[in-house]
Amino acid sequence: METPRTLRELSCADDYDPNSLPVDRARALIREFLSPVTAIERVNIRAALDRVLAVDVVSPLDVPGHDNSAMDGWAVRFADLAKDGETTLRRVGESFAGKPFNGEVRNGEAVRIFTGGVMPRGADSVVMQERATETPEGVAIAAGAVGKAGQNRRFAGEDLKRGEVVFRKGQPLRPAELGMLASLGIGEVSIFRRLRVAFFSTGDELRSVGQPLAAGEIYDSNRYTLFGMLSRLNCEVLDMGVVPDVPDLLEQAFTSAAAAADVVITSGGVSVGEADFVKALLDKLGEVLFWKIAMKPGRPLAYGRIGGAHFFGLPGNPVSVMVTFYEFVRDALLVLQGRSDVAPMPMFKATLAAPIRKVPGRTEFQRAVLSPDSAGSWQVRTTGDQGSGILSSMSRANCFVVLSADTGNLDAGSPVDVQLLEGLI
């Protein structure tokens, strides 16, 4: 099928079923409708951590800026060294990092040099200090201390050359990139503005932390996990609280959220039920690409548009909220931020330490703990009960065991696919 141009065009496709999309198909469809932010800010590099570059960064100078020593030792002329025996040279000065030797190394001379020190004129190689001894007669260089001219010497522009592209548009700035920018004398960079994300929970039974609970009521945990995950992605977050299952209030919340943010995320209200008004409202206010995914947990998952904002309707169960965020929302937000390196979370193989029960038909993401076994290989064990309301299973887990739709029960010792969670959100 050709790539659809609009959500409505997709809904008319013969092979499209909005109520039973496979996980990979849903990810691919979402990606087709994502357009990154375009607004650019100019900020100090200290404020640029985890932000996304909006333009290429070009090196204004050579790195290193001069030929220098790769180690502590002696700067010499390779031609002065005896091929088969010890060589004695005359010491004529020193070259420290930041304090170069201003003279020239001539025949039979050596300069004491330290790591990063500028190579003196005339010298072409560095003898490591362990292969030389300073005596009253001079500097004794051991036989074979330098194998070829240029050894232990770092050349100007060896790392980066003036005019070379250092970082590309769409690249996130991590601590290493900040250090490199500073090493080039660059104090400010152009980055994409933060992605604005509004979120709220739906449900008459939900109460915010600090409010008393009546019979049948529960505290809303989803907004706190969403706040944490969105903050780790460096989004600008707008917490709109809990919205009761009242059509007028829900419509007002959707309209306000879409006007204020690039992305609107809700938890609860996307499954079929007497009090679930979200579906009807979205038909009125926007378009929805799909409502259900062939996965567990997290089958009720909606994606679409409300005005100019992307919409993700997540399930109400706490674990389902986190799983669907990891598997769908995370990557979408990174693309919208302008990242050019977005790929699905990597998986690798590990061995089951205990049996797993599964019914074929849906992709499952079982919470688990990955650890080394006695032989140093990696084994994985689920956290126990995989109910979608057991948020403690996410707290104990450091990975997902990903089981494909056609997988059934598995015995201990079976190889399985694992996705690490730590550090991703």
Secondary structure by P-SEA (a helix, b strand, c coil): ccccccaaaaaaccccccccccaaaaaaaaaaacccccbbbbbcccccccccccbbbbbccccccccccccbbbbbccccccccbbbbbbbcccccccccccccccccbbbbccccccccccccccccccccccccccbbbcccccccccccccccccccccccccccccccccaaaaaaaaaacccbbbbcccbbbbbbccccccccccccccccccccaaaaaaaaaaaaacccccccccccccaaaaaaaaaaaaacccbbbbccccccccccaaaaaaaacccccccccccccccbbbbbbcccbbbbbccccaaaaaaaaaccaaaaaaaaaccccccccbbbbbbbcbbbbbbccbbbbbbbbbbbccccbbbbbccccccccccccccccccccccccccccccccbbbbbbbccccc
